[in-house]
Amino acid sequence: MSSSSPSTSLLSAPQARPNPRAKERILAAAYDLFSRHGIRAVGIDAIIEQSGVARMTLYRHFTCKEQLVLAFLEQRAQFWAGGWLQAEVTRRATTARDRLLAIFDVFGEWFRVDGFEGCTFINVMLETPNPDDRIRRASVEYLERVRQFLAQLAGEAGIGDREAFARKWHILMKGSIVSAGEGDRDAAARAREMGALVLDDALAHATAPLTS
């Protein structure tokens, strides 16, 4: 892993300056609380208390809780998918095939940290069943960005139907996260084993000679 442990890097929002401004403190508090406890369980009062800002200061930056949740989800997507997962996968492996499998190596370490919080976007979708809800739509969009990364790796590996493959791989990823949340800390290794079979099959079909 990088110099920051998964628990530190994923549960703590990055601080851009030693004495962050009020908005940054609000976002950092929201990031921490929403990541740990979910968006429904955390109220504005808890964010005010942890951030140390006045109520009117919070509402000056975020007029409602929905705006704050949407800002948190955007930060989580940038920090989790791009700043952590993709960076770790790229660092650990050089080929597209190995990077796909490395996802589960990264997950294996994540699943064992204290305070493992699961996938924020899955959690939000479960908490927000209305398909027209802005917060739910944002979570779906960020999950789609993860699939785009998977599809990119699939294409680089030479897999023909990379979109279909990305959906299969994403199912393995999400399933392993849910299983880890149930207490199976070996879920990533199990998903990696299944993924290797799916990946080898896809690559075999990609390179199979055409028959008349």
HELIX and SHEET records of a PDB file:
HELIX    1   1 PRO A    6  LEU A   11  1                                   6    
HELIX    2   2 ALA A   22  HIS A   37  1                                  16    
HELIX    3   3 ILE A   44  SER A   51  1                                   8    
HELIX    4   4 ARG A   55  HIS A   61  1                                   7    
HELIX    5   5 LYS A   65  ARG A   76  1                                  12    
HELIX    6   6 ALA A   77  GLN A   86  3                                  10    
HELIX    7   7 ALA A   87  ARG A   92  1                                   6    
HELIX    8   8 ALA A   96  TRP A  110  1                                  15    
HELIX    9   9 THR A  120  GLU A  127  1                                   8    
HELIX   10  10 ARG A  134  ALA A  157  1                                  24    
HELIX   11  11 ARG A  162  GLY A  181  1                                  20    
HELIX   12  12 ALA A  187  THR A  207  1                                  21    
END                                                                             
